[in-house]
Amino acid sequence: MNSDGGVTGRPIGAATGERQGSSGAVLETRGLARSFTQGSETIHVLRGVDLSIAPGEIVALLGPSGSGKSTMLQAIGLLEGGFEGSIRIAGEEAARLDAAGRTAVRRDQLGFVYQFHHLLADFNAIENVILPQLVHGAERPAAEARATRLLSVLGLGHRLTHRPSQLSGGEQQRVAVARALANRPALILADEPTGNLDEHTADVVLAEFLRLVREEGSAALIATHNERLAKRMDRVVRLHEGQLQ
Ligand SMILES: Nc1ncnc2c1ncn2[C@@H]1O[C@H](COP(=O)(O)OP(=O)(O)OP(=O)(O)O)[C@@H](O)[C@H]1O
């Protein structure tokens, strides 16, 4: 633990060399390809995706339903094997990592936000944000202080001890955002993070999400169908026929 109460010794908002590969990118994919075979049919969902994301950069991933956004995020999140090409996260080539190495990259470099919050139902809001920090090696008081701060910035200071079932959809998603940022990841991967919310709540939660990601200095790749929300990000990339445009 360090003097600012953090886990990694990195001050809030700082993008340091440890987040970057030799190219300076937090994420670099080259020729990323993924196909699925069912019976005699093979669908080529990703056909050579090249993408670089700089430290702190927030990128919207657009594409119609079925274009492969989730497939791409799952590959980059090292959640599934079976892809071809290169994925470098903070300079580490995923293909060269064994299962333990992939787990370490996920734990140390990545944060995830899904359409459905996937919070632990038996734990309250603050515990859901504390637990990943404890797993990451933080001490309890520091983890608790950071969880309180993140949840308060997201307007949940008065909901810290509520369980997910006692929170609204927007509140649950804010807890999921705080959890994703808890360990100060270099890169946040978000799959339709506000897709389950009504339009107004989606707008508010996304604005808070983006503000906090910027404040924390993380980069983000955020899949969405929503062109309007995508315009609030630093850059928009589109998946079309398995490649980025
Ligand atoms: N495990 C799998 N086995 C077979 N086909 C799959 C598998 N996962 C995804 N696909 C197929 O890959 C294509 C891309 O799916 P994916 O979920 O990545 O799209 P998406 O752009 O995220 O869509 P949406 O916006 O609707 O979530 C789809 O045609 C889907 O049926």
The ligand as a Tripos MOL2 file, in Angstrom:
@<TRIPOS>MOLECULE
LIG
   31    33     1     0     0
SMALL
NO_CHARGES

@<TRIPOS>ATOM
      1 N1        -19.6480  -19.3570  -28.8010 N.pl3     1 LIG1
      2 C1        -20.1490  -19.1150  -30.0080 C.ar      1 LIG1
      3 N2        -20.4110  -20.1100  -30.8650 N.ar      1 LIG1
      4 C2        -20.8980  -19.8680  -32.0960 C.ar      1 LIG1
      5 N3        -21.1590  -18.6470  -32.5900 N.ar      1 LIG1
      6 C3        -20.9040  -17.6100  -31.7840 C.ar      1 LIG1
      7 C4        -20.4000  -17.7760  -30.4510 C.ar      1 LIG1
      8 N4        -20.2480  -16.5370  -29.8930 N.ar      1 LIG1
      9 C5        -20.6650  -15.6480  -30.8170 C.ar      1 LIG1
     10 N5        -21.0430  -16.2830  -31.9510 N.ar      1 LIG1
     11 C6        -21.5470  -15.6390  -33.1730 C.3       1 LIG1
     12 O1        -20.6440  -14.6040  -33.5120 O.3       1 LIG1
     13 C7        -21.3450  -13.4770  -34.0310 C.3       1 LIG1
     14 C8        -20.9570  -12.2300  -33.2450 C.3       1 LIG1
     15 O2        -21.5110  -12.3030  -31.9460 O.3       1 LIG1
     16 P1        -21.2320  -11.1700  -30.8680 P.3       1 LIG1
     17 O3        -21.9850  -11.5390  -29.6490 O.co2     1 LIG1
     18 O4        -19.7720  -10.9720  -30.7320 O.co2     1 LIG1
     19 O5        -21.8760   -9.8880  -31.5710 O.3       1 LIG1
     20 P2        -22.1880   -8.4440  -30.9690 P.3       1 LIG1
     21 O6        -21.7320   -7.4450  -31.9760 O.co2     1 LIG1
     22 O7        -21.6250   -8.3390  -29.5930 O.co2     1 LIG1
     23 O8        -23.7700   -8.4670  -30.9170 O.3       1 LIG1
     24 P3        -24.7980   -7.7300  -29.8930 P.3       1 LIG1
     25 O9        -24.6370   -6.2780  -30.1530 O.co2     1 LIG1
     26 O10       -26.1420   -8.2730  -30.3290 O.co2     1 LIG1
     27 O11       -24.4130   -8.1490  -28.4980 O.co2     1 LIG1
     28 C9        -22.8220  -13.8140  -33.9510 C.3       1 LIG1
     29 O12       -23.2520  -14.2240  -35.2280 O.3       1 LIG1
     30 C10       -22.8700  -14.9500  -32.9700 C.3       1 LIG1
     31 O13       -23.9350  -15.8240  -33.2490 O.3       1 LIG1
@<TRIPOS>BOND
     1     1     2 1
     2     2     3 ar
     3     2     7 ar
     4     3     4 ar
     5     4     5 ar
     6     5     6 ar
     7     6     7 ar
     8     6    10 ar
     9     7     8 ar
    10     8     9 ar
    11     9    10 ar
    12    10    11 1
    13    11    12 1
    14    11    30 1
    15    12    13 1
    16    13    14 1
    17    13    28 1
    18    14    15 1
    19    15    16 1
    20    16    17 2
    21    16    18 1
    22    16    19 1
    23    19    20 1
    24    20    21 2
    25    20    22 1
    26    20    23 1
    27    23    24 1
    28    24    25 2
    29    24    26 1
    30    24    27 1
    31    28    29 1
    32    28    30 1
    33    30    31 1
@<TRIPOS>SUBSTRUCTURE
     1 LIG1         1 GROUP 0 **** ****
